[in-house]
Amino acid sequence: MNRALVAVLAFFILFASALMAQERRASNSELGTTSIEAQVRKLWAAFQKKDKATLSSLLDDQFRMFEEGLSAFADKKAEVNAVDEFDLLNYTLSDFTVTPTGPNSAAVTYIAQYEGKANGETSKAKSVFGEVWVRKNGAWKDLYLQETYMK
């Protein structure tokens, strides 16, 4: 009888330990997701302010992006220099979902409504953004961005 009781107690202790570890991991990943959303918002603010240094610091050196209507991928240099050609007048970001894909990577989706000006013409868009963020040397960087226009 004693052995059965010890076995049951051991099972409950192991089960409780596993639950506590899972809660710790969830809480740590939530901190990471909040940090990534903040980085996305910082990237948009840097683009609007034409702050090339901050924008560059938030993009991975292997950064690529693709936007509807383009015929090729853009790289980090093209994205940083895009601030010279496009004035981001205003924007609203919403519906963030950050999904960890590993200890140092995450997929991010959100909706952006924005208005901008290029070549003297003003345009408005509502788009879904999908991004892949990676953590290198403790800093989150945008590795890939895809914009899809919404109707």
ABEGO torsion letter per residue (X at the ends): XAAAAAAAAAAAAAAAAAAAAAAAAAAAAAAAAAAAAAAAAAAAAAAAAGBAAAAAAABBAABBBBBBGBABBBBAAAAAAAAAABBBABBBBBGBBBBBAEAABBBBBBBBBBBBBBGGBBBBBBBBBBBBBBBBGGBBBBABBBBBBBX
